[in-house]
Amino acid sequence: MKRPIALALVVTSTLGLAFAAPQEREAIQVESRSLDGELLLSVRANDKPLDNIIEALADEAGMRVSGFDGRRQRLITVDLYERPLDMVLEFTLGSVGLDFTLEGNHITISGHDATDRDALLRAASRGYQRALNTFPSAEAAPAAHLSQAWIAEQNGDLGSAIAMYQMIPSTYPGYPELAAAEFHSARLYEELGNWRDAIQHYDRLAELKIDHDFHAAQRLGRARCTIELGDPKAAIFQLQNLDLHSPALDDDEAAQRILVRARANNARRDYQAALADLDQIDQLQSYLVRSADYQRNTAIALEGLELFGPAARAWLAYAERALGNDRLTAVELAVELFLDANDESAALYAIRFGETLGGSPKLTALSGVIDERLGLVRVQPTKPTSEKGPAERLERARAAWQAGDLSATYSALGPVMNDSRGLIEVDRAEVLCLWARCLDRLEGLDAAIDVLRTNRPQLTSLENRMRLDVVAADLYEAHGRFDEAVDAYGGTYR
């Protein structure tokens, strides 16, 4: 017979006038004992004031209580046997919509705020953890781990979420929740850009002998990671295999698969095929046409076909939907493409949009290019002649490279390569690209590729990694190594 999670539950909760009469305290039965160093409390009371019950518990535990205020009129019935103090408080106070905090020897009572999402998540996490600590072998324990991991995801702690998901295969290997744990671990590794780890967990999921609903999602996720690891042809084969053995259930699922295929075609530099895929998604009237991934793939395909104006507009659409540094990177690409299309007015609009996102040194430099083209007079501030910081050195290196001065570019970038603190990631990516081009001319291709290969994993933004990929491919092509150039576009440097 399975042991219930609680030997007794709070069974009633009523409101009424209550006064702290001595006989009411006497009718509240509270006992305690220590087990393995932990204090366990038993409490029994029938229609007694909440504050009297909590104060009796605090007295028994040697603690102080505060925060009741106007909550003294609540009457409750409670019958709990040998439970930790925090569990007793959770049951007792939770039955009337109250919360608590334990700090040292002090209990503070507070109300639940149904609009405070973070507080509710903390309370849920605390409850799951308490249940897991008390009943680690319960049948519902794996599901509790899944919930804990989901809460960690909501809090943005993806590393902790993965660790919690992976407690299931290590502790509960035969449970049906194992499939969800492997899938979500793979999904989070993919989100973090750890493609090989993601594939490892996608493969573990595929090898499971239990029933689950992640078969199609597993194959689609593995195809995405295969693209990122530089083998888009294999990814397209995987997608064809998926469609053959597991046809999409509806248009939305079909659109998701087509979008991954578009990404693979972009990686193969088959931009016409990528645009055809994207148009197919549009024809399906899928919600994906409003997604950041759709706009990014559209921008890459259009840029690959040298349709600079439409590509720039697609990058701006991506910037409106993206997160973090990717937004400014997309705006910078849009400005450059508008300039390539000789559309200075659109470039100026993109500059203004970038300024609303915080701006960047590169946007400032591009603004100068626009002003020069439009014939506007710019008043240049007097610059100090003292030693420059990383941002100023990058600006100097950029100008030197455009002027064809290899020596000045190399000289300006050297200190930045040793210490790039203060630069945002997009600028660090530009430093690496310029430095690699310098090394290619001064020390040879291998030295240049080695710098890009070593530093690529340190870039968190996909767009910034792609910038390195383009430079690596350009260098390979310049040396007649076209097969390696194709791989470089996919993120693999031989």
PASE-838389 format. One record per residue (C-alpha): x, y, z. Coordinates in steps of 0.25 Angstrom, whole numbers. Example, Ala and Ser with C-alpha at 12.3 -4.5 7.8 and 13.67 -1.06 7.14 Angstrom:
BEGIN
     x     y     z
    49   -18    31
    55    -4    29
//
This chain:
BEGIN
     x     y     z
     0     0     0
     6    13    -4
     8    23     7
     0    36     5
     8    49     3
     2    55    16
    -4    47    27
   -14    57    29
   -18    70    22
   -24    83    26
   -39    80    25
   -47    92    27
   -44   107    27
   -55   117    32
   -56   132    36
   -61   136    49
   -59   145    61
   -47   140    70
   -40   144    82
   -27   139    88
   -34   133   100
   -25   124   109
   -35   112   107
   -33   112    92
   -18   111    93
   -20   100   103
   -29    92    93
   -18    93    82
    -9    81    83
     5    82    78
    16    72    80
    30    71    74
    42    61    73
    55    61    67
    59    51    56
    72    50    50
    75    65    54
    62    70    48
    50    75    57
    37    69    54
    24    75    58
    10    69    61
    -2    78    62
   -17    76    65
   -27    87    66
   -42    88    63
   -48   102    59
   -37   110    66
   -31   123    62
   -20   123    52
   -11   132    60
   -12   123    72
    -9   111    65
     4   118    58
     8   124    71
     7   110    78
    15   104    67
    26   115    68
    26   113    83
    29    98    81
    40   101    71
    46   113    79
    43   123    68
    36   137    68
    24   141    59
    20   154    52
    11   158    41
    -3   154    45
    -9   168    45
   -24   166    42
   -23   151    40
   -26   148    54
   -41   145    51
   -38   133    43
   -42   119    49
   -37   106    44
   -37    91    47
   -23    84    45
   -18    70    48
    -4    68    44
     6    57    49
    21    58    50
    24    68    39
    35    78    37
    32    92    41
    32    98    27
    22    87    23
    13    89    34
    13   104    32
    11   102    17
    -2    93    19
    -7   102    31
    -5   116    24
    -7   111    10
   -21   106    14
   -25   121    16
   -17   127     4
    -5   131    13
    10   130    11
    22   131    20
    37   132    20
    46   126    30
    59   134    34
    67   129    46
    57   128    57
    47   137    51
    34   133    44
    28   145    35
    13   143    30
     9   149    17
    -2   148     7
    -2   142    -7
    -1   152   -18
    -8   145   -30
    -1   155   -39
    13   153   -34
    18   142   -44
    32   141   -38
    26   139   -24
    17   128   -29
    28   121   -36
    36   122   -24
    25   116   -15
    23   105   -26
    37   101   -26
    38   101   -11
    26    92   -10
    32    82   -21
    45    82   -14
    39    79    -1
    31    67    -6
    43    62   -13
    51    63     0
    41    56     7
    36    45    -3
    48    43   -13
    43    30   -17
    29    34   -19
    22    30   -33
    20    45   -36
    35    49   -33
    39    49   -47
    28    58   -51
    32    67   -39
    46    68   -45
    40    72   -59
    32    83   -52
    44    88   -45
    52    88   -57
    41    96   -64
    41   106   -53
    56   108   -55
    54   110   -70
    44   121   -67
    54   128   -58
    64   128   -69
    74   118   -62
    75   108   -74
    88   101   -67
    80    98   -55
    68    93   -63
    77    84   -71
    83    78   -58
    68    76   -52
    64    69   -65
    76    60   -65
    73    55   -51
    61    47   -57
    70    38   -66
    80    36   -55
    70    34   -43
    57    29   -50
    62    22   -63
    50    13   -65
    39    24   -63
    31    30   -75
    36    44   -72
    50    40   -77
    46    43   -91
    42    58   -87
    54    59   -79
    63    55   -91
    55    64  -101
    55    76   -92
    70    75   -89
    73    74  -104
    64    86  -107
    71    94   -96
    85    90  -101
    81    94  -115
    76   108  -110
    90   110  -103
    97   107  -116
   103    94  -111
   100    86  -123
   107    73  -120
   101    72  -107
    88    74  -112
    90    63  -123
    94    54  -112
    81    55  -104
    73    55  -117
    80    42  -120
    77    36  -106
    63    40  -108
    62    32  -121
    68    20  -114
    58    19  -103
    49     7  -103
    37    14   -97
    25    20  -103
    25    36  -105
    20    47  -114
    34    53  -117
    38    45  -130
    36    56  -140
    41    67  -131
    53    59  -128
    57    57  -143
    54    72  -146
    63    76  -135
    74    67  -139
    73    73  -153
    74    87  -148
    87    83  -140
    93    76  -152
    91    89  -160
    99    96  -149
   110    86  -149
   112    89  -164
   105    77  -171
    92    83  -177
    92    72  -188
    90    62  -177
    80    70  -170
    71    71  -183
    72    56  -184
    67    54  -170
    56    64  -173
    52    55  -185
    53    43  -177
    44    49  -166
    33    53  -177
    34    39  -183
    31    32  -170
    24    42  -161
    16    52  -170
    12    65  -163
    -1    65  -156
    -5    79  -160
     0    91  -167
     7    97  -155
    15    85  -153
    18    84  -168
    22    99  -168
    32    96  -156
    39    85  -165
    39    94  -177
    46   105  -169
    57    96  -165
    59    92  -179
    60   107  -183
    71   108  -173
    78    96  -179
    77   102  -193
    83   115  -188
    94   107  -182
    96   100  -195
    96   114  -202
    84   110  -210
    77   123  -208
    66   121  -218
    62   108  -212
    62   115  -198
    53   126  -204
    44   115  -210
    43   108  -196
    39   121  -189
    29   125  -200
    22   111  -197
    21   114  -183
    14   128  -186
     5   120  -195
     1   111  -183
    -3   124  -176
     6   119  -164
     8   127  -152
    23   125  -154
    23   136  -165
    23   146  -153
    35   139  -145
    49   144  -144
    54   131  -150
    46   133  -163
    51   147  -165
    65   143  -162
    65   132  -173
    58   142  -182
    69   152  -180
    80   142  -182
    74   137  -195
    71   151  -201
    85   155  -197
    91   143  -204
    84   147  -217
    89   161  -215
    75   167  -214
    81   177  -204
    69   186  -202
    59   174  -199
    70   167  -190
    72   180  -182
    57   181  -179
    56   166  -175
    68   169  -165
    60   180  -159
    48   171  -158
    57   161  -151
    62   172  -142
    48   175  -138
    46   161  -133
    60   157  -128
    65   158  -114
    78   163  -108
    90   167  -116
    85   160  -129
    75   172  -130
    87   182  -132
    95   173  -141
    83   171  -150
    81   187  -151
    96   188  -154
    94   178  -166
    82   185  -171
    89   199  -171
   101   193  -179
    91   186  -189
    83   199  -191
    96   206  -194
   100   195  -204
    86   198  -210
    89   213  -210
    77   215  -202
    83   225  -192
    69   230  -187
    65   216  -183
    79   214  -177
    77   226  -168
    63   221  -164
    70   208  -159
    81   216  -152
    70   223  -144
    63   210  -141
    77   205  -136
    78   217  -127
    65   213  -120
    72   200  -117
    84   207  -110
    93   209  -123
   107   204  -125
   120   209  -129
   118   203  -143
   105   210  -145
   112   223  -142
   122   220  -152
   112   216  -162
   104   229  -159
   116   236  -163
   117   229  -177
   102   233  -179
   105   248  -175
   117   248  -185
   108   242  -196
    97   252  -194
   107   264  -193
   104   267  -179
   115   274  -171
   119   267  -158
   126   274  -147
   137   265  -142
   141   266  -128
   155   267  -124
   161   254  -120
   171   252  -109
   185   247  -114
   186   238  -102
   185   223  -102
   172   218  -107
   162   208  -102
   157   196  -109
   146   203  -116
   155   214  -121
   165   204  -126
   155   197  -133
   150   209  -140
   164   213  -144
   167   198  -149
   154   199  -157
   158   212  -164
   172   207  -166
   167   194  -173
   158   202  -182
   169   211  -186
   177   198  -189
   188   200  -178
   190   186  -173
   201   190  -163
   193   201  -156
   181   191  -155
   190   180  -149
   196   190  -140
   183   195  -135
   177   182  -133
   188   175  -125
   185   181  -112
   170   178  -114
   173   163  -116
   180   163  -103
   169   170   -95
   155   173  -102
   148   177   -89
   138   188   -91
   134   183  -105
   120   177  -108
   120   164  -115
   117   169  -129
   130   178  -128
   138   166  -123
   133   158  -135
   138   170  -144
   151   170  -137
   153   155  -140
   149   156  -154
   159   168  -157
   170   161  -149
   168   148  -157
   169   156  -170
   182   162  -165
   188   148  -161
   184   143  -174
   193   153  -181
   204   153  -171
   205   138  -165
   197   130  -175
   183   124  -176
   185   114  -165
   188   124  -154
   176   132  -159
   166   120  -158
   172   116  -145
   168   129  -139
   154   128  -144
   152   114  -140
   157   116  -126
   149   128  -123
   136   124  -130
   130   116  -118
   132   128  -109
   121   136  -117
   107   134  -112
   100   141  -124
    97   132  -136
    99   145  -145
   112   148  -139
   117   133  -142
   112   135  -156
   121   147  -158
   133   138  -155
   128   127  -164
   127   137  -176
   141   142  -173
   146   128  -172
   139   124  -185
   145   136  -192
   159   133  -188
   157   118  -192
   152   123  -206
   163   133  -208
   173   121  -206
   165   112  -216
   160   103  -205
   146   103  -209
   141    90  -202
   146    96  -189
   139   109  -192
   126   102  -193
   128    95  -180
   132   109  -174
   118   115  -177
   112   104  -169
   121   107  -157
   132    96  -159
   146   100  -161
   156    89  -165
//
